[in-house]
Amino acid sequence: MGITRLSYRSILLLLGLAFASGVAASLSSENASRALLSLDELEEKLQTCSVVQELNAEKLAEASETSTLTSQIFAVLFPGSPAVNALLATLYISGPPNFLLALCPPNIDPSSLSIMVAFAVGGLLGDTLFHLLPEIFLGEDSPEHVRFVLVEPNRNLLLGVAIMVGFMTFVAMDKGLRIATGGEGHEHSHGGHSHDSPAQTKAISTSVDTPNAELTKRKKSNKEDAKAEQEESEKEINPSVRLGGYLNLIADFTHNITDGLAMSASFYASPTIGATTTVAVFFHEIPHEVGDFALLVQSGFSKRAAMGAQFVTALGALLGTLIGIAVQEFGGSSVDGNGIGMTEGIWGTSLTYGDLLLPFTAGTFLYVGTVAVIPELLETGPNKTLEFRKMLVQFAAIALGAGIMLYISWD
């Protein structure tokens, strides 16, 4: 009687699952007076099963021995422990985008960044849907052995709550800023300030209008006089516009803290998740920083002052990373030295507070990639042909960003 390869593997998998159930039942009866084993400890014991070891051997035989180019690059960029790699990732996402501001003209229009913003949205949503959510609920596949998804009561529920808390945290922050700025809000895409730009530009120009309009036009032809005129206009900026710039800095500092939390949480989850999250955040940071730079200049900051303010807000990412590392390192372990006698975690699960950082990050990414950015991409003008072409380019940019995330994780 011939047994096909597929049916043979199916039988082995069923035997493995039956063995897992037997192990769990026996461990439960043997340790009735003690706490249950952790999921990691139970996984270790499952690997000692002869059926599982045969599956492991088959998996290793089929595995590719050559590493991909992306994995080689990630190995060079992130060669250390999760804490070291998280700090390196924070440096990568904070340094280059801020240095690029030196090349940006002070009068850059944030609306010109819409294509770059669309590309960043594809990267963020791709990272969230392809990497973070599967990692949160199912874990990551191991190249060395098969893994079993072992479900415990309330674990998935608690992870879902953490995702919602992350999402609603950004809703609350955005709502608070809209109240503080009189309804103008803070477009988190940082390429979506264009609808505020005309009003702000008007506030700047009307504050320095003089009867000598012809004299003003002649002064603009002279670089030195134009610079002096700019400095004079900065002193007469509408106070509400300047207040909006400072509130924007506060929002950016808070957002950068969540970026730092994302770096630490993702690298402690796995090196692959950490690397892909770094790439997604890096794509987002470029239009983020350029858009905020333009808004600060419109709020009355000089180019040098705007660049300095952006560097200060970048320290929020470092702070968030350090907080995340501290939570992961000192947040408490659910397993004792022998893996037995697990202390009860949150809501009776094996989850610790460090385990909730990654779903919290996924919730913030969902907000940034949808609520904070999609309204900007939905904005249209009167020219239907131009808007249709722009839409095609934006969708192509989103597909490219998501495609890169998919390629990175594809074996």
Buried (B, 14 or more C-beta within 10 A) or exposed (E): EEEEEEEEEEEBBEBBEEBBEEBBEEBEEEBEEEBBBBBEBBBEBBBEBEBBBBBBEBBEEEEEEEEEEBBEEBEEEBEEEBBEBBBBBBBBBBEEBBEBBEEBEBEBEBBBBBBBBBBBBBBBBBBBBBBBBBBBBEBBEEEEBBBBEBEBEEBBEBBBBBBBBBBBBBEEBBEBBEEBBEEBBBBBBBBBBBBBBEEBBEBBEEBBEEEEEEEBEEBEEEEEBEEEBBEEBBEEBBEEBBBBBBBBBBBBBBBBBBBBBBBBBBBBBBBBBBBBBBBBBBBBBBBBBBBBBBBBBBBBBBBEEBBBBBBEBBBBBBBBBBBBBEBBEEBEBBBEEEBBBBEEBBEEBBBBBBBBBBBBBBBBBBBBBBBBBBEBBEEEEEEEEEEEEBBEEBEBBBBBBBEBBBEBBEE
